[in-house]
């Protein structure tokens, strides 16, 4: 009886240990994982777009830097502005231009 109880306890603990292990990730990380993409958005649009920007960055494993200061207009990889009620994105050449273009395509309608 005691041996059966020990086996049951050990198998329960072993099963719990295997259940707590993180699931293996499917495939290797993207080649551009860790790329920093800087985005400028006006403060009034930040709440509206932040969730979409974070979702795209997380999906591609990019580091996202969102700025709302006017200095970022010349430094950001992607500048999003509101032009007559329509969102418009401008990608800065160089740097993370490819990632910024992909982000603009995914975020902007």
N, C-alpha and C positions, 0 to 999 in steps of 0.2 A: 504494500500500500504506500509506504513512504517513498519507494523508488518511483512509482507511478506518479506521485505528486511532484517529485523533483523533475521528472521528465516533462511534465505538463508546465511547470513553472519555467524551466529553461526554454522550452519551445515557445512559450508565450512571450518571454523577454526577447528571444531571437527574432520572432515575428514582428514585434514592436520596433526593434532596432532596424530591420530592413524596411519597414513601412515609413520610417522617419527620414530615410535617405532621400536627397533631392532627385527628382527625375532627370535622366540624362537629356541634354539639349539635342535637338535634331540638327545635325549638320554642323559645320564650322561657322564661326562668326563671319559676317560680311567683310569683304576686303577693306572697306572704308570705315569699319567700326572704330569708334573713338575720334572720328573727325569732328572738329569743333565748327559748328555752323552758327554764325552770329546773325540775328534777325533784328531789324528795327521795326517797331510798330508804334504808332501814336498811342499815348496812354489810354485814350478813350476806346481803342480797339483791343487793348490787352486782354480784358476779361473775355471778350467774344472769341478770340483766336487762340488763346493760350492752350486750351485743351487739345485742339487739333494739332498745334505745333508739337506739343509733348508726345502725342500719339505717334506722329510720323518719326520724330527723333528716336523714340524708344524702339519702334519697329526696325529701324536701320542701325540701332546702337550708336547713334551720333550724340555728341555732347552739344547741348543747346544753350546758347547764350542769347537771351532776349533783352533788348535795350529799348528804352523809351526816351532817352535824352537826344537832343538835337545833334550832338557830336557824332552819334552813331550813323547819321545819314550818310556820311562819307566813308565810314569804316565797315559797315555791315555787309555781309555776303548777300543778304536778301533784305530789301527795303519794301515794306508793305504800306501803302497809303490808301486813303479813301478819296477817290476822285469822282465827284458828283454822285455819291451814293454807291459807287461800284468799287470793290477792292481791286487794287492794281499792285502787282509785284514787279520789282526791278532787281535783277541779279547783277552783282558786281563781278566783272571778269577777274579771273585768277582765284587763288585760294580755294575755297570750297564751292566754286561756281556750279559744278555738276550736282552736288548735294543740295545747294540752294535752289536750283532749278527744279529738282525733284520735289523738294519741300513745297515750293510755290505751286507746282502742279497738283499736289495732294491737298493743300490747304485752301487754296483760292478756288471759288466757284467758276 
